[in-house]
C-alpha cells in the first residue's frame, strides 16, 4: 500500500527538547508540537487506517533559498 500527501508551507525542523529548571522536567517546544499536530491531522484526514509494524517512508522537503545566497548570486551577476 502506498500513501501520498502534501504538506504546504515551509518545512519546520524538530527542535531539541527544553528543560525546565523549576520543575526539573523536559518539554517539547510549542513550534515543534504544533507542526507535529499539523502533520498528524493531515495524515489522519487522508488515511483512514493505521499501519501495523514497520513502514518505509520517503520525504521530499523543498526549502526556499536563503536570503544570504540570493544576495551573493545577485552580486555575482553585476
C-alpha positions as CSV (number, residue, x, y, z in Angstrom):
1,X,0.0,0.0,0.0
2,X,1.2,3.5,-0.9
3,X,0.1,6.7,0.7
4,X,0.9,10.2,-0.7
5,X,0.1,13.5,0.9
6,X,1.5,17.0,0.6
7,X,2.2,19.5,3.4
8,X,2.2,23.0,2.1
9,X,4.4,25.7,3.6
10,X,8.0,26.0,4.8
11,X,9.3,22.7,6.4
12,X,9.9,23.0,10.1
13,X,12.8,21.1,11.7
14,X,12.3,19.3,15.0
15,X,13.7,21.4,17.9
16,X,15.6,20.0,20.8
17,X,13.6,19.3,23.9
18,X,13.8,22.0,26.6
19,X,14.4,21.6,30.3
20,X,12.6,23.5,33.0
21,X,14.8,24.1,36.0
22,X,12.0,24.8,38.4
23,X,10.0,21.5,37.7
24,X,13.1,19.5,36.6
25,X,11.1,18.2,33.6
26,X,11.7,18.2,29.9
27,X,9.2,19.5,27.4
28,X,8.7,19.8,23.7
29,X,8.8,23.4,22.3
30,X,5.4,24.8,21.1
31,X,6.6,25.3,17.5
32,X,7.6,21.6,17.2
33,X,4.5,20.4,18.9
34,X,2.1,22.4,16.7
35,X,3.9,21.3,13.5
36,X,3.7,17.6,14.6
37,X,0.0,18.0,15.2
38,X,-0.5,19.6,11.8
39,X,1.2,16.6,10.1
40,X,-0.8,14.2,12.2
41,X,-4.1,15.9,11.3
42,X,-3.2,16.0,7.6
43,X,-2.3,12.3,7.6
44,X,-5.4,11.2,9.5
45,X,-7.7,13.2,7.2
46,X,-6.1,11.5,4.2
47,X,-5.8,7.9,5.5
48,X,-8.5,6.1,7.5
49,X,-6.4,3.2,8.9
50,X,-3.2,2.7,10.8
51,X,-0.2,0.6,9.8
52,X,1.0,-2.2,12.0
53,X,4.7,-2.9,12.3
54,X,7.5,-1.2,10.3
55,X,6.9,1.2,7.5
56,X,9.2,2.7,4.8
57,X,8.9,6.4,4.4
58,X,10.3,8.8,1.8
59,X,10.3,12.5,2.4
60,X,10.9,15.3,-0.1
61,X,11.4,18.7,1.5
62,X,11.6,21.9,-0.5
63,X,13.1,24.9,1.2
64,X,13.2,28.4,-0.1
65,X,16.6,29.8,-0.9
66,X,18.3,31.6,2.0
67,X,18.5,35.4,1.7
68,X,22.3,35.3,2.0
69,X,22.6,33.1,-1.0
70,X,20.2,35.3,-3.1
71,X,22.3,38.3,-2.2
72,X,25.5,36.5,-3.3
73,X,24.0,35.4,-6.6
74,X,22.8,39.0,-7.3
75,X,26.2,40.4,-6.5
76,X,28.0,37.9,-8.9
77,X,25.7,38.9,-11.8
78,X,26.8,42.5,-11.6
